[in-house]
Amino acid sequence: QKAVHKKLVKPHRGFIMFGPPGTGKSEIMSKLATKIGIQMVGPPLAAGELNRPLV
């Protein structure tokens, strides 16, 4: 059991919120991140960046 457990890889933890603009997605995440003491990371919102594939 321990040998198998050592070979497992922990997945990155995170999620993507999807929805129309102005529904409070960023506001909710910002407040949640502040509350639990983590850094929020988001894609840049400059013109043209929303169509660029995330890598």
C-alpha distance matrix in Angstrom:
0.0 3.8 5.5 5.3 6.2 8.8 10.4 11.1 14.8 16.4 19.5 22.8 24.0 27.5 29.8 33.2 36.0 38.6 42.0 45.7 47.1 48.3 45.8 44.3 40.9 41.3 42.8 39.9 37.3 39.5 39.9 36.2 35.2 37.9 36.7 33.1 34.0 32.6 34.5 35.5 35.7 37.9 39.6 43.2 45.8 48.6 50.6 48.9 45.4 44.3 44.8 42.9 39.4 36.5 34.4
3.8 0.0 3.8 5.4 4.9 6.2 8.9 10.2 13.4 15.0 18.5 21.6 23.0 26.6 29.2 32.7 35.6 38.4 41.9 45.6 46.7 47.8 45.5 43.7 40.3 40.4 41.8 39.1 36.3 38.2 38.6 35.0 33.7 36.2 35.2 31.5 32.1 30.7 32.6 33.9 34.1 36.6 38.4 41.8 44.6 47.3 49.5 47.9 44.4 43.6 44.1 42.0 38.6 35.6 33.4
5.5 3.8 0.0 3.8 5.5 5.3 6.8 9.3 12.7 15.1 18.4 21.6 23.5 27.1 29.7 33.0 36.1 38.8 42.4 45.9 47.1 48.5 46.4 44.7 41.2 41.2 42.9 40.4 37.5 39.3 40.1 36.6 35.1 37.7 37.1 33.3 33.7 32.0 33.5 34.6 34.4 36.7 38.2 41.5 44.5 46.9 49.0 47.2 43.7 43.0 43.3 41.0 37.5 34.7 32.2
5.3 5.4 3.8 0.0 3.8 5.5 5.4 6.8 10.6 13.0 15.9 19.4 21.3 24.7 27.0 30.2 33.3 35.8 39.3 43.0 44.3 45.8 43.6 42.1 38.6 38.8 40.7 38.1 35.3 37.4 38.3 34.7 33.4 36.3 35.6 32.0 32.6 30.7 32.1 32.9 32.6 34.6 36.0 39.5 42.2 44.8 46.7 44.8 41.3 40.4 40.7 38.5 35.0 32.2 29.9
6.2 4.9 5.5 3.8 0.0 3.8 5.5 5.4 8.8 10.4 13.7 17.0 18.5 22.1 24.6 28.0 31.0 33.7 37.3 40.9 42.0 43.3 41.1 39.4 35.9 36.0 37.7 35.1 32.2 34.3 34.9 31.4 30.1 32.8 32.1 28.4 29.0 27.3 28.9 29.9 29.8 32.1 33.8 37.3 40.0 42.7 44.8 43.1 39.6 38.7 39.3 37.2 33.8 30.8 28.6
8.8 6.2 5.3 5.5 3.8 0.0 3.8 5.6 8.1 10.3 13.9 16.8 18.8 22.5 25.3 28.6 31.8 34.6 38.2 41.7 42.6 44.0 42.0 40.2 36.6 36.4 38.2 35.8 32.7 34.4 35.3 31.9 30.2 32.8 32.4 28.7 28.8 26.9 28.3 29.5 29.3 31.6 33.2 36.5 39.5 42.0 44.2 42.5 38.9 38.4 38.9 36.6 33.2 30.2 27.7
10.4 8.9 6.8 5.4 5.5 3.8 0.0 3.8 6.5 9.7 12.6 15.8 18.3 21.7 24.2 27.3 30.7 33.2 36.9 40.4 41.4 43.0 41.2 39.6 36.0 35.8 38.0 35.7 32.6 34.5 35.7 32.4 30.7 33.5 33.4 29.8 29.9 27.6 28.5 29.4 28.7 30.7 31.9 35.2 38.1 40.5 42.5 40.5 37.1 36.5 36.7 34.3 30.8 28.0 25.4
11.1 10.2 9.3 6.8 5.4 5.6 3.8 0.0 3.8 6.5 9.3 12.8 15.0 18.4 20.8 23.9 27.2 29.7 33.4 36.9 38.0 39.6 37.7 36.1 32.5 32.5 34.6 32.3 29.2 31.3 32.5 29.1 27.6 30.6 30.4 26.9 27.3 24.9 25.9 26.5 25.9 27.9 29.2 32.7 35.4 38.0 39.9 38.1 34.6 33.8 34.2 32.0 28.5 25.6 23.4
14.8 13.4 12.7 10.6 8.8 8.1 6.5 3.8 0.0 3.8 6.3 9.3 12.0 15.4 17.9 21.0 24.4 27.0 30.7 34.1 35.1 36.7 34.9 33.3 29.6 29.4 31.7 29.6 26.3 28.3 29.7 26.5 24.7 27.8 28.0 24.5 24.6 22.0 22.7 23.2 22.4 24.3 25.6 29.0 31.8 34.3 36.4 34.6 31.1 30.4 30.9 28.6 25.2 22.2 19.9
16.4 15.0 15.1 13.0 10.4 10.3 9.7 6.5 3.8 0.0 3.8 6.6 8.6 12.2 15.0 18.3 21.6 24.4 28.1 31.5 32.3 33.7 31.8 30.0 26.4 26.2 28.3 26.0 22.9 24.8 26.1 22.8 21.1 24.2 24.3 20.8 21.1 18.5 19.5 20.0 19.6 21.7 23.4 26.9 29.6 32.4 34.6 33.1 29.5 28.7 29.5 27.5 24.3 21.1 19.2
19.5 18.5 18.4 15.9 13.7 13.9 12.6 9.3 6.3 3.8 0.0 3.8 6.2 9.2 11.7 14.8 18.2 20.9 24.6 28.0 28.9 30.4 28.7 27.1 23.4 23.3 25.7 23.6 20.4 22.6 24.2 21.1 19.5 22.9 23.2 20.0 20.4 17.5 18.0 17.8 17.1 18.7 20.2 23.8 26.4 29.2 31.2 29.7 26.1 25.1 25.9 24.1 20.9 17.6 16.1
22.8 21.6 21.6 19.4 17.0 16.8 15.8 12.8 9.3 6.6 3.8 0.0 3.8 6.4 9.4 12.4 15.9 18.8 22.4 25.7 26.2 27.6 26.1 24.3 20.6 20.2 22.5 20.8 17.4 19.3 21.2 18.3 16.4 19.8 20.5 17.6 17.6 14.4 14.4 14.2 13.3 15.2 16.8 20.4 23.1 25.9 28.1 26.8 23.2 22.3 23.5 21.6 18.8 15.3 14.0
24.0 23.0 23.5 21.3 18.5 18.8 18.3 15.0 12.0 8.6 6.2 3.8 0.0 3.7 7.1 10.6 13.6 16.9 20.4 23.6 24.2 25.2 23.4 21.5 17.9 17.6 19.7 17.6 14.3 16.5 18.0 14.9 13.5 17.0 17.3 14.5 15.1 12.1 12.7 12.2 12.2 14.1 16.4 20.1 22.4 25.5 27.9 27.0 23.3 22.2 23.8 22.4 19.9 16.4 15.9
27.5 26.6 27.1 24.7 22.1 22.5 21.7 18.4 15.4 12.2 9.2 6.4 3.7 0.0 3.7 7.1 10.0 13.3 16.8 20.0 20.4 21.5 19.8 18.0 14.3 14.2 16.5 14.5 11.3 13.8 15.7 12.9 11.8 15.5 16.2 14.0 14.7 11.6 11.5 10.0 9.9 11.1 13.5 17.2 19.2 22.5 24.8 24.0 20.5 19.0 20.9 19.9 17.7 14.3 14.7
29.8 29.2 29.7 27.0 24.6 25.3 24.2 20.8 17.9 15.0 11.7 9.4 7.1 3.7 0.0 3.8 6.6 9.8 13.3 16.6 17.5 18.9 17.0 15.7 12.0 12.6 15.2 13.3 10.6 13.7 15.7 13.2 12.9 16.7 17.3 15.8 16.9 14.0 13.6 11.2 10.8 10.8 12.8 16.5 17.8 21.3 23.2 22.3 19.1 17.0 18.9 18.4 16.3 13.4 14.7
33.2 32.7 33.0 30.2 28.0 28.6 27.3 23.9 21.0 18.3 14.8 12.4 10.6 7.1 3.8 0.0 3.8 6.4 10.0 13.2 14.1 15.9 14.5 13.7 9.9 10.8 13.9 12.7 10.5 13.5 15.9 14.2 14.1 17.7 18.8 17.9 18.8 15.9 14.8 11.7 10.7 9.4 10.7 14.2 15.0 18.5 20.0 19.2 16.2 13.7 15.7 15.7 14.0 11.7 13.8
36.0 35.6 36.1 33.3 31.0 31.8 30.7 27.2 24.4 21.6 18.2 15.9 13.6 10.0 6.6 3.8 0.0 3.8 6.8 10.1 11.2 12.7 10.8 10.4 6.8 8.7 11.6 10.3 9.1 12.4 14.5 13.3 14.0 17.3 18.2 18.1 19.4 17.0 16.0 12.6 12.2 10.5 11.9 14.9 14.8 18.5 19.8 19.5 16.8 14.0 16.3 17.2 16.1 14.3 16.9
38.6 38.4 38.8 35.8 33.7 34.6 33.2 29.7 27.0 24.4 20.9 18.8 16.9 13.3 9.8 6.4 3.8 0.0 3.8 7.2 9.1 11.4 9.9 10.8 8.0 10.4 13.3 12.7 12.2 15.2 17.3 16.6 17.5 20.6 21.6 21.7 23.0 20.6 19.3 15.7 14.9 12.5 12.9 15.5 14.6 18.0 18.6 18.1 16.1 12.7 14.6 16.2 15.5 14.5 17.6
42.0 41.9 42.4 39.3 37.3 38.2 36.9 33.4 30.7 28.1 24.6 22.4 20.4 16.8 13.3 10.0 6.8 3.8 0.0 3.8 6.5 8.8 7.3 9.4 7.8 10.8 13.1 12.9 13.5 16.2 18.0 17.9 19.2 21.9 22.8 23.5 24.9 22.9 21.6 17.9 17.4 14.7 15.0 16.9 15.2 18.4 18.7 18.6 17.2 13.7 15.7 18.0 17.8 17.4 20.7
45.7 45.6 45.9 43.0 40.9 41.7 40.4 36.9 34.1 31.5 28.0 25.7 23.6 20.0 16.6 13.2 10.1 7.2 3.8 0.0 3.8 6.5 6.4 9.4 9.1 11.6 13.6 14.3 15.3 17.4 19.2 19.8 21.2 23.4 24.6 25.7 26.9 25.0 23.4 19.7 19.1 16.1 16.0 17.0 14.6 17.4 17.2 17.6 16.9 13.5 15.6 18.4 19.0 19.0 22.6
47.1 46.7 47.1 44.3 42.0 42.6 41.4 38.0 35.1 32.3 28.9 26.2 24.2 20.4 17.5 14.1 11.2 9.1 6.5 3.8 0.0 3.8 5.7 7.9 8.3 9.7 11.6 13.2 14.2 15.6 17.6 18.8 19.9 21.7 23.4 24.8 25.6 23.8 21.9 18.3 17.7 14.6 14.6 14.9 12.1 14.9 15.1 16.2 15.5 12.7 15.4 18.0 19.2 19.1 22.7
48.3 47.8 48.5 45.8 43.3 44.0 43.0 39.6 36.7 33.7 30.4 27.6 25.2 21.5 18.9 15.9 12.7 11.4 8.8 6.5 3.8 0.0 3.8 5.7 7.8 9.0 9.7 11.6 13.5 14.4 15.8 17.5 19.0 20.3 21.7 23.7 24.6 23.4 21.8 18.3 18.5 15.9 16.5 16.7 14.0 16.8 17.4 19.1 18.3 15.8 18.9 21.3 22.5 22.0 25.4
45.8 45.5 46.4 43.6 41.1 42.0 41.2 37.7 34.9 31.8 28.7 26.1 23.4 19.8 17.0 14.5 10.8 9.9 7.3 6.4 5.7 3.8 0.0 3.8 5.9 8.6 8.9 9.6 11.9 13.5 14.4 15.6 17.7 19.2 20.0 21.9 23.3 22.2 21.2 17.8 18.4 16.2 17.4 18.3 16.2 19.4 20.2 21.5 20.2 17.5 20.4 22.6 23.2 22.4 25.7
44.3 43.7 44.7 42.1 39.4 40.2 39.6 36.1 33.3 30.0 27.1 24.3 21.5 18.0 15.7 13.7 10.4 10.8 9.4 9.4 7.9 5.7 3.8 0.0 3.8 5.6 5.1 6.1 8.6 9.9 10.7 12.1 14.1 15.4 16.4 18.4 19.7 18.8 17.9 14.7 15.9 14.2 16.1 17.1 15.5 18.9 20.5 21.9 20.2 17.9 21.1 22.8 23.3 21.9 25.0
40.9 40.3 41.2 38.6 35.9 36.6 36.0 32.5 29.6 26.4 23.4 20.6 17.9 14.3 12.0 9.9 6.8 8.0 7.8 9.1 8.3 7.8 5.9 3.8 0.0 3.8 5.5 5.4 6.3 8.6 10.2 10.7 12.2 14.4 15.5 16.7 18.0 16.5 15.5 12.1 12.9 11.3 13.4 15.1 14.1 17.8 19.5 20.4 18.2 15.8 19.0 20.3 20.4 18.7 21.6
41.3 40.4 41.2 38.8 36.0 36.4 35.8 32.5 29.4 26.2 23.3 20.2 17.6 14.2 12.6 10.8 8.7 10.4 10.8 11.6 9.7 9.0 8.6 5.6 3.8 0.0 3.8 5.5 5.1 5.9 8.6 9.8 10.3 12.1 14.1 15.4 15.9 14.4 12.8 9.4 10.3 8.9 11.3 12.6 12.0 15.7 18.0 19.2 16.8 15.1 18.7 19.5 19.9 18.0 20.6
42.8 41.8 42.9 40.7 37.7 38.2 38.0 34.6 31.7 28.3 25.7 22.5 19.7 16.5 15.2 13.9 11.6 13.3 13.1 13.6 11.6 9.7 8.9 5.1 5.5 3.8 0.0 3.8 5.5 5.1 6.2 8.5 9.9 10.7 12.2 14.4 15.2 14.6 13.6 10.9 12.8 12.1 14.8 15.7 15.0 18.4 20.8 22.5 20.3 18.7 22.3 23.2 23.7 21.7 24.2
39.9 39.1 40.4 38.1 35.1 35.8 35.7 32.3 29.6 26.0 23.6 20.8 17.6 14.5 13.3 12.7 10.3 12.7 12.9 14.3 13.2 11.6 9.6 6.1 5.4 5.5 3.8 0.0 3.8 5.5 5.4 6.1 8.6 10.0 10.5 12.4 14.0 13.5 13.4 10.9 13.3 13.1 16.1 17.8 17.5 21.1 23.4 24.7 22.2 20.3 23.6 24.5 24.3 22.1 24.4
37.3 36.3 37.5 35.3 32.2 32.7 32.6 29.2 26.3 22.9 20.4 17.4 14.3 11.3 10.6 10.5 9.1 12.2 13.5 15.3 14.2 13.5 11.9 8.6 6.3 5.1 5.5 3.8 0.0 3.8 5.5 5.0 5.9 8.5 9.7 10.6 11.7 10.4 10.0 7.3 9.7 10.1 13.5 15.6 16.0 19.7 22.3 23.2 20.3 18.7 22.0 22.3 21.9 19.3 21.3
39.5 38.2 39.3 37.4 34.3 34.4 34.5 31.3 28.3 24.8 22.6 19.3 16.5 13.8 13.7 13.5 12.4 15.2 16.2 17.4 15.6 14.4 13.5 9.9 8.6 5.9 5.1 5.5 3.8 0.0 3.8 5.5 5.2 6.2 8.6 10.2 10.4 9.5 8.7 6.6 9.5 10.3 13.8 15.1 15.7 19.1 22.0 23.4 20.6 19.7 23.2 23.3 23.4 20.7 22.6
39.9 38.6 40.1 38.3 34.9 35.3 35.7 32.5 29.7 26.1 24.2 21.2 18.0 15.7 15.7 15.9 14.5 17.3 18.0 19.2 17.6 15.8 14.4 10.7 10.2 8.6 6.2 5.4 5.5 3.8 0.0 3.8 5.5 5.1 6.1 8.8 9.8 10.3 10.7 9.6 13.0 14.0 17.5 18.9 19.3 22.6 25.5 27.0 24.3 23.2 26.7 26.9 26.9 24.2 26.0
36.2 35.0 36.6 34.7 31.4 31.9 32.4 29.1 26.5 22.8 21.1 18.3 14.9 12.9 13.2 14.2 13.3 16.6 17.9 19.8 18.8 17.5 15.6 12.1 10.7 9.8 8.5 6.1 5.0 5.5 3.8 0.0 3.8 5.4 5.0 6.3 8.3 8.6 9.9 9.0 12.5 14.0 17.7 19.7 20.5 24.1 26.9 27.9 24.9 23.6 26.9 26.9 26.3 23.3 24.8
35.2 33.7 35.1 33.4 30.1 30.2 30.7 27.6 24.7 21.1 19.5 16.4 13.5 11.8 12.9 14.1 14.0 17.5 19.2 21.2 19.9 19.0 17.7 14.1 12.2 10.3 9.9 8.6 5.9 5.2 5.5 3.8 0.0 3.8 5.5 5.4 5.8 5.0 6.1 6.0 9.7 12.1 15.8 17.9 19.3 22.6 25.8 26.7 23.5 22.6 25.9 25.4 24.8 21.6 22.8
37.9 36.2 37.7 36.3 32.8 32.8 33.5 30.6 27.8 24.2 22.9 19.8 17.0 15.5 16.7 17.7 17.3 20.6 21.9 23.4 21.7 20.3 19.2 15.4 14.4 12.1 10.7 10.0 8.5 6.2 5.1 5.4 3.8 0.0 3.8 5.6 5.1 6.4 7.6 8.5 12.2 14.6 18.3 19.7 20.9 24.0 27.3 28.7 25.6 25.1 28.5 28.1 27.8 24.7 25.8
36.7 35.2 37.1 35.6 32.1 32.4 33.4 30.4 28.0 24.3 23.2 20.5 17.3 16.2 17.3 18.8 18.2 21.6 22.8 24.6 23.4 21.7 20.0 16.4 15.5 14.1 12.2 10.5 9.7 8.6 6.1 5.0 5.5 3.8 0.0 3.8 5.6 8.1 10.4 11.3 15.1 17.4 21.1 22.9 24.0 27.3 30.5 31.7 28.6 27.7 31.0 30.8 30.2 27.1 28.2
33.1 31.5 33.3 32.0 28.4 28.7 29.8 26.9 24.5 20.8 20.0 17.6 14.5 14.0 15.8 17.9 18.1 21.7 23.5 25.7 24.8 23.7 21.9 18.4 16.7 15.4 14.4 12.4 10.6 10.2 8.8 6.3 5.4 5.6 3.8 0.0 3.8 5.9 9.3 10.7 14.3 17.1 20.9 23.1 24.6 28.0 31.1 32.0 28.6 27.8 30.9 30.3 29.3 25.9 26.6
34.0 32.1 33.7 32.6 29.0 28.8 29.9 27.3 24.6 21.1 20.4 17.6 15.1 14.7 16.9 18.8 19.4 23.0 24.9 26.9 25.6 24.6 23.3 19.7 18.0 15.9 15.2 14.0 11.7 10.4 9.8 8.3 5.8 5.1 5.6 3.8 0.0 3.8 7.0 9.5 13.0 16.2 19.9 21.7 23.7 26.7 30.1 31.0 27.7 27.3 30.5 29.5 28.7 25.2 25.7
32.6 30.7 32.0 30.7 27.3 26.9 27.6 24.9 22.0 18.5 17.5 14.4 12.1 11.6 14.0 15.9 17.0 20.6 22.9 25.0 23.8 23.4 22.2 18.8 16.5 14.4 14.6 13.5 10.4 9.5 10.3 8.6 5.0 6.4 8.1 5.9 3.8 0.0 3.8 6.5 9.6 13.0 16.6 18.8 21.0 24.0 27.4 28.0 24.5 24.2 27.2 26.0 25.1 21.6 21.9
34.5 32.6 33.5 32.1 28.9 28.3 28.5 25.9 22.7 19.5 18.0 14.4 12.7 11.5 13.6 14.8 16.0 19.3 21.6 23.4 21.9 21.8 21.2 17.9 15.5 12.8 13.6 13.4 10.0 8.7 10.7 9.9 6.1 7.6 10.4 9.3 7.0 3.8 0.0 3.8 6.4 10.0 13.4 15.2 17.6 20.5 23.9 24.6 21.1 21.2 24.2 23.0 22.4 18.9 19.4
35.5 33.9 34.6 32.9 29.9 29.5 29.4 26.5 23.2 20.0 17.8 14.2 12.2 10.0 11.2 11.7 12.6 15.7 17.9 19.7 18.3 18.3 17.8 14.7 12.1 9.4 10.9 10.9 7.3 6.6 9.6 9.0 6.0 8.5 11.3 10.7 9.5 6.5 3.8 0.0 3.8 6.7 10.4 12.5 14.5 17.7 20.9 21.6 18.2 17.8 21.0 20.1 19.6 16.4 17.5
35.7 34.1 34.4 32.6 29.8 29.3 28.7 25.9 22.4 19.6 17.1 13.3 12.2 9.9 10.8 10.7 12.2 14.9 17.4 19.1 17.7 18.5 18.4 15.9 12.9 10.3 12.8 13.3 9.7 9.5 13.0 12.5 9.7 12.2 15.1 14.3 13.0 9.6 6.4 3.8 0.0 3.8 7.1 9.5 12.1 15.0 18.2 18.5 14.9 14.9 17.8 16.6 16.1 12.9 13.9
37.9 36.6 36.7 34.6 32.1 31.6 30.7 27.9 24.3 21.7 18.7 15.2 14.1 11.1 10.8 9.4 10.5 12.5 14.7 16.1 14.6 15.9 16.2 14.2 11.3 8.9 12.1 13.1 10.1 10.3 14.0 14.0 12.1 14.6 17.4 17.1 16.2 13.0 10.0 6.7 3.8 0.0 3.8 6.5 8.7 11.9 14.8 15.1 11.6 11.2 14.4 13.6 13.5 10.8 12.8
39.6 38.4 38.2 36.0 33.8 33.2 31.9 29.2 25.6 23.4 20.2 16.8 16.4 13.5 12.8 10.7 11.9 12.9 15.0 16.0 14.6 16.5 17.4 16.1 13.4 11.3 14.8 16.1 13.5 13.8 17.5 17.7 15.8 18.3 21.1 20.9 19.9 16.6 13.4 10.4 7.1 3.8 0.0 3.8 6.3 9.1 11.7 11.5 7.9 8.0 11.0 10.0 10.5 8.4 10.8
43.2 41.8 41.5 39.5 37.3 36.5 35.2 32.7 29.0 26.9 23.8 20.4 20.1 17.2 16.5 14.2 14.9 15.5 16.9 17.0 14.9 16.7 18.3 17.1 15.1 12.6 15.7 17.8 15.6 15.1 18.9 19.7 17.9 19.7 22.9 23.1 21.7 18.8 15.2 12.5 9.5 6.5 3.8 0.0 3.8 5.7 8.9 9.6 6.4 7.9 11.0 10.2 12.0 10.7 13.1
45.8 44.6 44.5 42.2 40.0 39.5 38.1 35.4 31.8 29.6 26.4 23.1 22.4 19.2 17.8 15.0 14.8 14.6 15.2 14.6 12.1 14.0 16.2 15.5 14.1 12.0 15.0 17.5 16.0 15.7 19.3 20.5 19.3 20.9 24.0 24.6 23.7 21.0 17.6 14.5 12.1 8.7 6.3 3.8 0.0 3.8 6.5 8.1 6.0 6.6 10.2 10.7 13.0 12.6 15.6
48.6 47.3 46.9 44.8 42.7 42.0 40.5 38.0 34.3 32.4 29.2 25.9 25.5 22.5 21.3 18.5 18.5 18.0 18.4 17.4 14.9 16.8 19.4 18.9 17.8 15.7 18.4 21.1 19.7 19.1 22.6 24.1 22.6 24.0 27.3 28.0 26.7 24.0 20.5 17.7 15.0 11.9 9.1 5.7 3.8 0.0 3.8 6.2 5.5 7.7 10.4 10.7 13.8 14.1 16.8
50.6 49.5 49.0 46.7 44.8 44.2 42.5 39.9 36.4 34.6 31.2 28.1 27.9 24.8 23.2 20.0 19.8 18.6 18.7 17.2 15.1 17.4 20.2 20.5 19.5 18.0 20.8 23.4 22.3 22.0 25.5 26.9 25.8 27.3 30.5 31.1 30.1 27.4 23.9 20.9 18.2 14.8 11.7 8.9 6.5 3.8 0.0 3.8 5.6 7.3 9.0 10.2 13.8 15.0 17.9
48.9 47.9 47.2 44.8 43.1 42.5 40.5 38.1 34.6 33.1 29.7 26.8 27.0 24.0 22.3 19.2 19.5 18.1 18.6 17.6 16.2 19.1 21.5 21.9 20.4 19.2 22.5 24.7 23.2 23.4 27.0 27.9 26.7 28.7 31.7 32.0 31.0 28.0 24.6 21.6 18.5 15.1 11.5 9.6 8.1 6.2 3.8 0.0 3.8 5.6 5.8 6.9 10.7 12.6 15.5
45.4 44.4 43.7 41.3 39.6 38.9 37.1 34.6 31.1 29.5 26.1 23.2 23.3 20.5 19.1 16.2 16.8 16.1 17.2 16.9 15.5 18.3 20.2 20.2 18.2 16.8 20.3 22.2 20.3 20.6 24.3 24.9 23.5 25.6 28.6 28.6 27.7 24.5 21.1 18.2 14.9 11.6 7.9 6.4 6.0 5.5 5.6 3.8 0.0 3.8 5.4 5.2 8.5 9.4 12.4
44.3 43.6 43.0 40.4 38.7 38.4 36.5 33.8 30.4 28.7 25.1 22.3 22.2 19.0 17.0 13.7 14.0 12.7 13.7 13.5 12.7 15.8 17.5 17.9 15.8 15.1 18.7 20.3 18.7 19.7 23.2 23.6 22.6 25.1 27.7 27.8 27.3 24.2 21.2 17.8 14.9 11.2 8.0 7.9 6.6 7.7 7.3 5.6 3.8 0.0 3.8 5.6 8.0 9.1 12.6
44.8 44.1 43.3 40.7 39.3 38.9 36.7 34.2 30.9 29.5 25.9 23.5 23.8 20.9 18.9 15.7 16.3 14.6 15.7 15.6 15.4 18.9 20.4 21.1 19.0 18.7 22.3 23.6 22.0 23.2 26.7 26.9 25.9 28.5 31.0 30.9 30.5 27.2 24.2 21.0 17.8 14.4 11.0 11.0 10.2 10.4 9.0 5.8 5.4 3.8 0.0 3.8 6.4 9.0 12.3
42.9 42.0 41.0 38.5 37.2 36.6 34.3 32.0 28.6 27.5 24.1 21.6 22.4 19.9 18.4 15.7 17.2 16.2 18.0 18.4 18.0 21.3 22.6 22.8 20.3 19.5 23.2 24.5 22.3 23.3 26.9 26.9 25.4 28.1 30.8 30.3 29.5 26.0 23.0 20.1 16.6 13.6 10.0 10.2 10.7 10.7 10.2 6.9 5.2 5.6 3.8 0.0 3.8 6.4 9.2
39.4 38.6 37.5 35.0 33.8 33.2 30.8 28.5 25.2 24.3 20.9 18.8 19.9 17.7 16.3 14.0 16.1 15.5 17.8 19.0 19.2 22.5 23.2 23.3 20.4 19.9 23.7 24.3 21.9 23.4 26.9 26.3 24.8 27.8 30.2 29.3 28.7 25.1 22.4 19.6 16.1 13.5 10.5 12.0 13.0 13.8 13.8 10.7 8.5 8.0 6.4 3.8 0.0 3.8 6.3
36.5 35.6 34.7 32.2 30.8 30.2 28.0 25.6 22.2 21.1 17.6 15.3 16.4 14.3 13.4 11.7 14.3 14.5 17.4 19.0 19.1 22.0 22.4 21.9 18.7 18.0 21.7 22.1 19.3 20.7 24.2 23.3 21.6 24.7 27.1 25.9 25.2 21.6 18.9 16.4 12.9 10.8 8.4 10.7 12.6 14.1 15.0 12.6 9.4 9.1 9.0 6.4 3.8 0.0 3.8
34.4 33.4 32.2 29.9 28.6 27.7 25.4 23.4 19.9 19.2 16.1 14.0 15.9 14.7 14.7 13.8 16.9 17.6 20.7 22.6 22.7 25.4 25.7 25.0 21.6 20.6 24.2 24.4 21.3 22.6 26.0 24.8 22.8 25.8 28.2 26.6 25.7 21.9 19.4 17.5 13.9 12.8 10.8 13.1 15.6 16.8 17.9 15.5 12.4 12.6 12.3 9.2 6.3 3.8 0.0
